[in-house]
């Protein structure tokens, strides 16, 4: 809740252009979103995170992994406008995928994005994502999105190779 004002002010119409949700009209909608995200974590079926700049702790955006109790959880992310173009999205989604690989039993991660959202598509592709579906979906603002859904595979566990201990004399 400590980020509610900045989430409210940064989750704008421009930011939500390629997203399902619409921007909040009142801060109470942002509070409800945060409460719902916390509830999903408590119930064990979601992971909701804020993205902070490492050196300054400046708020950059939000990311999540939804339906973590299923075999195909769904990734989601948004960054405030001034954070675009710095690869923060790739860093955040990579960290979430690494966490999922270590902590969840899943087959693949779903990552639906609007076809025109090239930056988000590059994130999925950098993580080995392949398009598995394409469909239209009307978002909460009434705009039709042309969605391409990526399937990002779970990292393969590496076989334990024989480890040698080296002693320096």
C-alpha positions as MATLAB code, in Angstrom:
seq = 'XXXXXXXXXXXXXXXXXXXXXXXXXXXXXXXXXXXXXXXXXXXXXXXXXXXXXXXXXXXXXXXXXXXXXXXXXXXXXXXXXXXXXXXXXXXXXXXXXXXXXXXXXXXXXXXXXXXXXXXXXXXXXXXXXXXXXXXXXXXXXXXXXXXXXXXXXXXXXXXXXXXXXXXXX';
ca = [
       0.000    0.000    0.000;
       2.957    2.344    0.422;
       3.129    2.598   -3.398;
      -0.584    3.218   -3.989;
      -0.223    6.904   -4.939;
       2.560    6.296   -7.460;
       0.771    3.248   -8.909;
      -2.406    5.332   -9.235;
      -0.602    8.208  -10.967;
       1.598    6.054  -13.264;
      -0.932    3.425  -14.391;
      -2.216    5.702  -17.133;
      -4.215    5.331  -20.330;
      -0.950    5.365  -22.298;
       0.558    2.617  -20.115;
      -2.558    0.437  -20.439;
      -2.790    0.774  -24.246;
      -1.798   -2.878  -24.773;
      -3.169   -4.252  -21.493;
      -6.444   -5.814  -20.344;
      -7.006   -3.533  -17.313;
      -7.958    0.099  -17.658;
      -6.458    2.949  -15.668;
      -8.101    3.574  -12.303;
     -10.496    6.488  -12.039;
     -10.114    6.757   -8.285;
      -7.373    5.762   -5.823;
      -9.806    3.305   -4.208;
      -9.514    1.185   -7.380;
      -5.741    1.071   -6.921;
      -6.200    0.102   -3.276;
      -8.549   -2.705   -4.347;
      -5.980   -3.936   -6.890;
      -3.287   -4.021   -4.204;
      -5.592   -5.769   -1.720;
      -6.556   -8.350   -4.349;
      -2.878   -8.969   -5.172;
      -2.056   -9.474   -1.495;
      -5.043  -11.829   -1.162;
      -3.798  -13.899   -4.127;
      -0.417  -14.272   -2.434;
      -1.971  -15.217    0.906;
      -4.173  -17.807   -0.842;
      -1.139  -19.242   -2.656;
      -2.224  -18.675   -6.203;
      -0.453  -15.474   -7.161;
       2.760  -13.547   -6.823;
       2.471   -9.748   -6.987;
       5.551   -7.570   -6.888;
       6.610   -3.964   -7.176;
       9.675   -3.224   -9.263;
      12.148   -0.855   -7.652;
      15.324    0.614   -9.044;
      18.188   -1.134   -7.284;
      20.301    1.910   -6.373;
      17.606    4.426   -5.411;
      14.551    2.267   -4.601;
      12.554    4.412   -7.054;
       9.247    2.780   -8.026;
       9.376    1.522  -11.631;
       6.269   -0.642  -12.005;
       4.531   -3.863  -11.057;
       4.895   -7.474  -12.103;
       3.103  -10.663  -11.285;
       2.723  -14.343  -11.792;
      -0.903  -15.454  -11.742;
      -2.385  -18.921  -11.168;
       0.852  -20.285   -9.717;
      -0.989  -23.387   -8.534;
      -1.612  -24.461  -12.148;
       0.650  -26.079  -14.730;
       0.706  -22.908  -16.846;
       0.941  -19.722  -14.720;
       0.591  -16.355  -16.469;
       3.198  -13.587  -16.385;
       2.231   -9.916  -16.330;
       4.211   -6.703  -16.062;
       3.933   -2.969  -16.524;
       6.471   -0.167  -16.130;
       5.904    3.533  -15.734;
       6.613    5.583  -18.853;
       9.952    7.027  -17.672;
      11.261    3.490  -16.995;
      10.718    2.295  -20.570;
      13.716    1.422  -22.721;
      16.083    0.444  -19.904;
      15.548   -3.361  -19.965;
      13.945   -3.279  -16.503;
      11.073   -5.367  -17.837;
      13.393   -8.105  -19.061;
      15.273   -8.062  -15.763;
      12.054   -8.299  -13.730;
      10.436  -11.040  -15.820;
      13.700  -13.013  -15.860;
      13.825  -12.819  -12.047;
      10.216  -14.023  -11.771;
      10.898  -16.889  -14.172;
      14.023  -17.866  -12.202;
      11.952  -17.865   -9.006;
       9.250  -19.975  -10.667;
      11.835  -22.444  -11.988;
      13.145  -22.959   -8.465;
       9.871  -22.908   -6.538;
       7.017  -24.121   -8.733;
       6.067  -27.272  -10.570;
       4.841  -26.018  -13.918;
       4.993  -27.021  -17.569;
       5.341  -23.555  -19.071;
       4.596  -19.892  -18.368;
       1.966  -18.106  -20.417;
       2.780  -14.568  -21.523;
      -0.064  -12.945  -23.498;
       0.808   -9.618  -25.147;
      -0.716   -7.415  -27.798;
       0.881   -8.114  -31.161;
       1.876   -4.447  -31.492;
       3.663   -4.402  -28.102;
       7.133   -5.080  -29.488;
       8.976   -4.416  -26.203;
       6.940   -7.055  -24.340;
       7.274   -9.502  -27.217;
      11.058   -9.138  -27.049;
      10.948  -10.088  -23.354;
       9.099  -13.327  -24.127;
      11.406  -14.157  -27.023;
      14.547  -13.465  -24.956;
      13.313  -16.092  -22.489;
      12.779  -18.702  -25.208;
       9.074  -17.993  -25.617;
       7.246  -19.253  -28.690;
       3.834  -18.093  -29.903;
       1.242  -20.799  -29.208;
      -1.982  -18.894  -29.798;
      -3.355  -15.723  -31.324;
      -6.731  -14.199  -30.515;
      -8.683  -10.990  -30.063;
      -9.726   -9.803  -26.625;
     -11.655   -6.689  -25.633;
      -9.966   -4.906  -22.738;
     -11.666   -3.083  -19.866;
     -11.412    0.203  -21.789;
     -13.416   -1.299  -24.661;
     -10.451   -1.553  -27.041;
      -9.869   -4.762  -28.998;
      -6.431   -6.233  -28.400;
      -4.753   -8.483  -30.968;
      -3.110  -10.916  -28.542;
      -0.254  -13.268  -29.254;
       0.271  -15.713  -26.421;
       3.753  -16.970  -25.775;
       4.690  -20.204  -24.054;
       7.928  -19.814  -22.096;
       9.428  -23.182  -21.176;
      10.596  -24.146  -17.723;
      14.371  -24.295  -17.462;
      15.690  -27.814  -17.723;
      17.396  -29.077  -14.610;
      21.055  -29.655  -15.284;
      22.398  -33.084  -14.611;
      24.806  -33.208  -11.722;
      28.151  -33.604  -13.349;
      31.095  -34.924  -11.459;
      32.541  -32.076   -9.484;
      36.246  -31.838   -8.787;
      37.783  -30.010   -5.901;
      40.882  -28.120   -6.798;
      43.527  -27.447   -4.227;
      46.030  -24.775   -4.927;
      49.550  -25.486   -3.588;
];
